[in-house]
Amino acid sequence: MPRILIIDDEKAIRNTLKEILEFEDYKVDQAEDGPAGLDMLIQQKYDVVLCDIKMPKMDGLEVLTRAQAMGTDAAFIMVSAHGSIDTAVDATKKGAYDFISKPPDLNRLLVTVRNALDRTKLVTETKTLKKKLSVTKGSEMVGSSAALGAVRKAIEKVAPTDARVLITGPNGAGKEMVARQLHELSSRAQGPMVEVNCAAIPSELIESELFGHEKGSFTSAVKQRIGKFEQADGGTLFLDEIGDMSLSAQAKVLRALQESKITRVGGEKEISVNVRVLAATNKNLMQEIADRNFREDLYHRLSVILIQVPALNDRRDDIPELIQKFLNDIAADYGNKPKKIDATALEYLKGLDWRGNIRELRNVVERLVIMSDDVISEGDAKAFAGK
């Protein structure tokens, strides 16, 4: 059911619009002013917003500007009793879908809302399609080995569920690709997939990154921030390198998983979130638990399903297929014809020690493409593989 938000300081107008729209089977919420409307846009996804222009505290055009800065896809229909061509043009320039005058003509109101809903649906579908195309290109798992086949089978079984998954394996083995496929094959595929590299965020900032913060909650909190849990609402949150997360952040993640609620840093209000959590690590979490670096209760919450991604050294038969894919991808990136590689060079590369896994292999192939002639020979491989 399409969801519509009405932002207007006049209660009578809000109630009239709500009654009309609910009669058309729309789900309708109300906000009495701009700040309240923005709070509702943060907490809930809306398809259309009917927003008055002349309001105390914050006018409608400022609400529109702030909503767009938040990244909302909702179509804004501006409403005003003091309408003019200049006002309508100004609203449209700022990103409003349309402008209607008070009191609104019933037929014009309903037609405008229907057209705005079509526009929102088109924007959402376009974003989803672009995302799927980019993800499909980047998350393709290449190889025919039995080890990779076991991973694919696990993904196919687990993806349609909402079960939490812990993905383990060495750096560069493809844990992120597994997470992306779990998302793309799930019922949440049209929702966002938000990724957090826990190892790349300083421990003092990880809680703000995950849960957001309120303005003034700490020295550098000059404005409100929406955390990754809220950004992933309705979709998937991927916590990469979770073994590097601080114990205090682990406690808050555990609570979020238990209650499906989070509280922003410096805030008091509980915010409900509907998120599927996937996690990945290259660490032995059982050892981390023994060393008191990782919470055992969080481990059990995260590891409903365990997927072990094999190291490249354990799936050497996949190396020729991976090399061919990288040759094609690199040629497409450079706008050149794909280079060929002879069989002896492939055999040589298959026999090397790939401690950096797929990531290292791709870097070596790119180096060979740059340094070799049209056909990559065994001599080229020995000279430029860096082994």
C-alpha positions as CSV (number, residue, x, y, z in Angstrom):
1,M,0.0,0.0,0.0
2,P,1.5,3.4,-1.0
3,R,2.4,5.5,2.0
4,I,1.8,9.3,2.0
5,L,3.0,11.9,4.5
6,I,1.0,15.2,5.0
7,I,3.0,18.1,6.5
8,D,0.7,21.0,7.3
9,D,0.3,23.3,10.4
10,E,-3.5,23.4,9.8
11,K,-5.2,20.5,11.5
12,A,-8.4,20.8,9.4
13,I,-6.5,20.7,6.2
14,R,-4.5,17.6,7.3
15,N,-7.6,15.8,8.4
16,T,-9.4,16.6,5.1
17,L,-6.5,15.4,2.9
18,K,-6.1,12.3,5.1
19,E,-9.8,11.4,4.7
20,I,-9.7,11.9,0.9
21,L,-6.5,9.8,0.5
22,E,-7.5,7.0,2.8
23,F,-10.7,6.6,0.9
24,E,-8.4,5.9,-2.1
25,D,-6.7,3.1,-0.1
26,Y,-3.5,5.0,0.7
27,K,-1.7,4.7,4.0
28,V,-1.5,8.3,5.4
29,D,0.5,9.8,8.2
30,Q,0.4,13.4,9.4
31,A,3.0,15.9,10.8
32,E,2.1,19.3,12.2
33,D,5.2,21.1,11.2
34,G,8.5,20.8,9.2
35,P,10.8,19.4,11.9
36,A,8.2,16.8,12.8
37,G,7.8,15.9,9.2
38,L,11.6,15.5,8.8
39,D,11.7,13.2,11.8
40,M,9.0,11.0,10.2
41,L,10.9,10.9,6.9
42,I,14.0,9.6,8.9
43,Q,12.0,6.9,10.6
44,Q,9.7,5.8,7.7
45,K,9.9,5.4,4.0
46,Y,7.2,7.5,2.1
47,D,6.3,7.4,-1.5
48,V,4.7,10.9,-1.7
49,V,4.8,14.0,0.6
50,L,2.1,16.7,0.6
51,C,3.9,19.7,2.1
52,D,2.5,23.1,2.9
53,I,4.8,26.0,2.1
54,K,3.9,28.6,4.7
55,M,4.5,27.0,8.1
56,P,5.9,28.2,11.4
57,K,9.3,26.9,12.6
58,M,10.3,25.7,9.1
59,D,8.8,26.6,5.7
60,G,8.0,23.9,3.2
61,L,10.8,24.7,0.8
62,E,13.3,24.3,3.6
63,V,11.7,20.9,4.4
64,L,12.0,20.0,0.8
65,T,15.7,20.9,0.7
66,R,16.6,19.1,3.9
67,A,14.6,16.0,2.8
68,Q,16.6,15.8,-0.4
69,A,19.8,16.2,1.5
70,M,18.8,13.2,3.5
71,G,18.4,11.2,0.3
72,T,14.7,10.6,0.3
73,D,13.1,9.3,-2.9
74,A,9.6,10.5,-2.0
75,A,8.0,12.8,-4.5
76,F,7.1,16.2,-2.9
77,I,3.9,17.9,-3.8
78,M,3.9,21.5,-2.5
79,V,0.6,23.0,-1.3
80,S,-0.1,26.7,-0.6
81,A,-3.0,29.0,-0.2
82,H,-0.7,31.8,-1.4
83,G,0.2,30.2,-4.7
84,S,1.8,32.1,-7.5
85,I,3.6,31.2,-10.7
86,D,6.9,32.3,-9.1
87,T,6.4,30.1,-6.0
88,A,5.5,27.1,-8.2
89,V,8.6,27.7,-10.3
90,D,10.8,28.1,-7.3
91,A,9.5,24.9,-5.7
92,T,10.0,22.9,-8.9
93,K,13.6,24.2,-9.2
94,K,14.3,23.0,-5.7
95,G,13.1,19.5,-6.7
96,A,9.4,19.4,-6.0
97,Y,7.4,17.1,-8.2
98,D,4.4,19.5,-8.5
99,F,2.5,22.4,-6.9
100,I,-1.2,22.7,-6.0
101,S,-3.2,25.5,-4.5
102,K,-5.4,25.5,-1.4
103,P,-8.2,24.5,-1.2
104,P,-7.1,21.7,-3.6
105,D,-9.4,20.6,-6.4
106,L,-10.3,17.0,-5.6
107,N,-9.6,15.6,-9.1
108,R,-6.4,17.5,-9.6
109,L,-5.2,16.3,-6.2
110,L,-5.8,12.7,-6.9
111,V,-4.3,12.8,-10.4
112,T,-1.2,14.6,-9.1
113,V,-0.8,12.0,-6.3
114,R,-1.2,9.1,-8.8
115,N,1.4,10.6,-11.1
116,A,3.8,11.3,-8.2
117,L,3.4,7.7,-7.1
118,D,4.3,6.5,-10.7
119,R,7.3,8.8,-10.6
120,T,8.5,7.4,-7.2
121,K,8.0,3.8,-8.4
122,L,10.1,4.6,-11.6
123,V,12.9,6.2,-9.6
124,T,13.0,3.2,-7.2
125,E,12.9,0.6,-10.0
126,T,15.7,2.5,-11.9
127,K,17.9,2.6,-8.9
128,T,17.3,-1.1,-8.2
129,L,18.1,-2.0,-11.8
130,K,21.3,0.0,-11.8
131,K,22.3,-1.5,-8.5
132,K,21.6,-5.0,-9.7
133,L,23.6,-4.5,-12.9
134,S,26.6,-3.1,-11.0
135,V,26.4,-5.8,-8.3
136,T,26.0,-8.6,-10.7
137,K,29.1,-7.5,-12.6
138,G,31.1,-7.2,-9.4
139,S,29.8,-10.1,-7.4
140,E,30.0,-12.9,-10.0
141,M,31.6,-16.0,-8.4
142,V,33.8,-17.6,-11.1
143,G,35.0,-21.2,-11.0
144,S,33.8,-24.8,-11.3
145,S,35.7,-26.4,-8.4
146,A,33.9,-28.6,-5.8
147,A,34.9,-26.1,-3.0
148,L,33.2,-23.2,-4.7
149,G,30.2,-25.4,-5.6
150,A,29.6,-26.0,-1.9
151,V,29.6,-22.3,-1.3
152,R,27.1,-21.7,-4.1
153,K,24.9,-24.4,-2.8
154,A,24.9,-22.9,0.7
155,I,24.1,-19.4,-0.8
156,E,21.1,-20.8,-2.7
157,K,19.6,-22.5,0.4
158,V,20.2,-19.6,2.8
159,A,19.6,-16.5,0.7
160,P,15.8,-16.7,0.6
161,T,15.6,-16.8,4.4
162,D,16.2,-14.0,6.9
163,A,18.7,-16.1,8.8
164,R,21.9,-14.2,9.9
165,V,25.0,-15.5,8.3
166,L,28.7,-15.4,9.4
167,I,31.1,-15.7,6.5
168,T,34.6,-16.7,7.3
169,G,37.8,-17.0,5.2
170,P,41.1,-15.4,4.5
171,N,41.5,-11.8,3.2
172,G,40.9,-11.5,-0.5
173,A,39.0,-14.8,-0.8
174,G,35.7,-13.3,-1.8
175,K,33.7,-12.9,1.4
176,E,32.1,-9.7,0.2
177,M,30.9,-11.4,-3.0
178,V,29.2,-14.1,-0.9
179,A,27.4,-11.4,1.1
180,R,26.3,-9.6,-2.1
181,Q,24.9,-12.8,-3.6
182,L,23.1,-13.5,-0.3
183,H,21.4,-10.1,-0.6
184,E,20.7,-10.2,-4.3
185,L,19.0,-13.6,-4.0
186,S,16.9,-12.7,-1.0
187,S,13.5,-11.2,-0.6
188,R,15.3,-8.0,0.4
189,A,17.0,-7.5,-2.9
190,Q,15.0,-4.4,-3.7
191,G,16.1,-2.9,-0.4
192,P,19.5,-1.4,0.4
193,M,22.6,-3.3,1.1
194,V,24.8,-1.2,3.4
195,E,28.4,-2.3,4.0
196,V,30.5,-1.4,7.0
197,N,34.2,-2.3,7.2
198,C,34.6,-2.5,11.0
199,A,38.4,-2.6,10.7
200,A,38.6,0.7,8.8
201,I,36.7,2.7,11.4
202,P,38.4,4.0,14.6
203,S,36.9,2.3,17.7
204,E,35.8,5.7,19.1
205,L,33.7,6.3,15.9
206,I,32.2,2.9,15.2
207,E,29.1,3.4,17.4
208,S,28.3,6.6,15.7
209,E,28.8,5.0,12.3
210,L,26.5,2.0,13.1
211,F,23.8,3.7,15.2
212,G,24.1,7.4,14.2
213,H,24.2,10.3,16.6
214,E,22.2,13.4,17.6
215,K,23.5,16.9,17.1
216,G,25.7,17.9,20.0
217,S,26.2,14.4,21.3
218,F,30.0,14.9,21.2
219,T,32.4,17.7,20.2
220,S,32.4,17.1,16.4
221,A,28.7,16.2,16.2
222,V,27.6,19.4,14.4
223,K,24.5,17.8,12.9
224,Q,22.4,14.7,13.2
225,R,23.8,11.6,11.6
226,I,21.8,8.6,10.4
227,G,23.6,5.4,11.2
228,K,24.1,2.3,9.0
229,F,21.4,0.3,10.8
230,E,18.8,2.9,9.9
231,Q,20.2,3.3,6.4
232,A,19.8,-0.5,5.9
233,D,16.2,-0.6,7.1
234,G,14.2,-3.0,4.9
235,G,17.4,-4.4,3.5
236,T,20.8,-6.0,4.5
237,L,23.6,-4.7,6.7
238,F,27.0,-6.3,6.0
239,L,29.4,-6.1,8.9
240,D,32.8,-6.9,7.3
241,E,35.8,-7.7,9.6
242,I,33.5,-7.9,12.6
243,G,36.3,-9.5,14.6
244,D,37.9,-6.0,14.8
245,M,34.8,-4.4,16.4
246,S,35.2,-3.0,20.0
247,L,33.5,-4.8,22.9
248,S,31.3,-1.7,23.6
249,A,30.1,-1.7,20.0
250,Q,29.6,-5.4,20.1
251,A,27.2,-5.0,23.1
252,K,25.1,-2.5,21.2
253,V,25.0,-4.7,18.1
254,L,23.9,-7.6,20.2
255,R,21.0,-5.5,21.6
256,A,20.0,-4.4,18.2
257,L,19.9,-8.0,17.0
258,Q,17.9,-9.1,20.1
259,E,15.3,-6.3,20.0
260,S,15.4,-5.0,16.4
261,K,15.8,-1.5,18.0
262,I,18.7,1.0,18.1
263,T,19.3,4.3,19.9
264,R,21.5,7.0,18.4
265,V,24.6,8.1,20.3
266,G,23.4,11.0,22.6
267,G,19.8,10.1,22.0
268,E,17.1,8.6,24.2
269,K,14.5,7.6,21.6
270,E,14.4,3.9,20.5
271,I,14.2,3.4,16.8
272,S,12.8,0.2,15.3
273,V,14.9,-1.3,12.4
274,N,14.1,-4.1,10.1
275,V,17.5,-5.4,9.0
276,R,19.1,-8.7,8.0
277,V,22.6,-8.8,9.3
278,L,25.5,-10.6,7.5
279,A,28.9,-10.6,9.0
280,A,32.4,-11.6,7.8
281,T,35.8,-12.1,9.4
282,N,39.2,-13.5,8.6
283,K,39.8,-14.2,12.3
284,N,39.2,-17.3,14.4
285,L,36.4,-16.0,16.5
286,M,36.4,-18.9,18.9
287,Q,40.0,-18.0,19.7
288,E,39.0,-14.3,20.0
289,I,36.3,-15.4,22.5
290,A,38.8,-17.4,24.5
291,D,41.1,-14.3,24.5
292,R,38.1,-12.1,25.7
293,N,38.2,-10.0,22.6
294,F,34.8,-11.1,21.2
295,R,31.5,-11.7,22.9
296,E,30.3,-15.4,22.8
297,D,26.6,-14.4,22.9
298,L,27.1,-12.1,19.8
299,Y,28.9,-14.9,18.0
300,H,26.0,-17.2,18.5
301,R,23.5,-14.5,17.4
302,L,25.5,-13.9,14.2
303,S,26.4,-17.5,13.3
304,V,23.0,-19.0,12.6
305,I,24.5,-20.1,9.4
306,L,28.3,-20.4,8.8
307,I,29.8,-20.2,5.3
308,Q,33.5,-20.8,4.9
309,V,35.0,-19.3,1.8
310,P,37.9,-21.3,0.6
311,A,41.4,-19.8,0.0
312,L,42.5,-19.7,-3.7
313,N,45.2,-22.2,-2.9
314,D,42.4,-24.7,-2.1
315,R,40.6,-24.2,-5.4
316,R,43.5,-24.0,-7.9
317,D,41.4,-25.5,-10.7
318,D,39.4,-22.2,-10.8
319,I,42.5,-20.1,-11.5
320,P,42.3,-20.4,-15.4
321,E,38.6,-19.3,-15.3
322,L,39.4,-16.4,-13.0
323,I,42.3,-15.3,-15.2
324,Q,40.1,-15.3,-18.3
325,K,37.5,-13.2,-16.5
326,F,40.1,-10.7,-15.3
327,L,41.6,-10.5,-18.8
328,N,38.1,-9.6,-20.2
329,D,37.3,-7.2,-17.3
330,I,40.6,-5.3,-17.6
331,A,40.3,-5.0,-21.4
332,A,36.8,-3.5,-20.9
333,D,38.1,-1.1,-18.3
334,Y,41.0,0.0,-20.6
335,G,38.9,-0.1,-23.8
336,N,41.2,-2.6,-25.4
337,K,40.9,-6.0,-27.0
338,P,41.4,-8.8,-24.4
339,K,44.9,-10.3,-24.3
340,K,45.5,-14.0,-24.7
341,I,47.5,-16.2,-22.4
342,D,49.2,-19.4,-23.4
343,A,48.7,-22.8,-21.6
344,T,52.2,-22.9,-20.1
345,A,51.7,-19.5,-18.5
346,L,48.4,-20.7,-17.0
347,E,50.0,-23.8,-15.6
348,Y,52.8,-21.7,-14.1
349,L,50.3,-19.3,-12.4
350,K,48.2,-22.3,-11.1
351,G,51.3,-23.6,-9.3
352,L,52.1,-20.4,-7.4
353,D,51.3,-19.7,-3.7
354,W,48.4,-17.2,-3.7
355,R,48.4,-16.0,-0.1
356,G,46.6,-12.8,-1.2
357,N,43.9,-15.0,-2.8
358,I,41.7,-13.6,-5.6
359,R,42.6,-10.0,-4.9
360,E,46.3,-10.8,-5.5
361,L,45.6,-12.8,-8.6
362,R,43.7,-9.9,-10.2
363,N,46.6,-7.5,-9.5
364,V,49.0,-9.9,-11.1
365,V,46.8,-10.3,-14.2
366,E,46.5,-6.6,-14.5
367,R,50.3,-6.3,-14.3
368,L,50.7,-8.9,-17.0
369,V,48.3,-7.1,-19.3
370,I,50.2,-3.9,-18.9
371,M,53.7,-5.4,-19.3
372,S,53.2,-8.2,-21.9
373,D,52.6,-8.3,-25.6
374,D,49.4,-9.6,-27.2
375,V,49.9,-13.1,-25.8
376,I,51.0,-13.5,-22.2
377,S,53.8,-16.2,-22.2
378,E,55.2,-18.3,-19.4
379,G,58.3,-16.0,-19.5
380,D,56.1,-13.0,-18.9
381,A,54.4,-14.8,-16.0
382,K,57.8,-15.6,-14.4
383,A,59.1,-12.1,-14.9
384,F,56.1,-10.1,-13.7
385,A,54.1,-12.3,-11.3
386,G,56.3,-11.0,-8.5
387,K,56.9,-14.4,-7.0
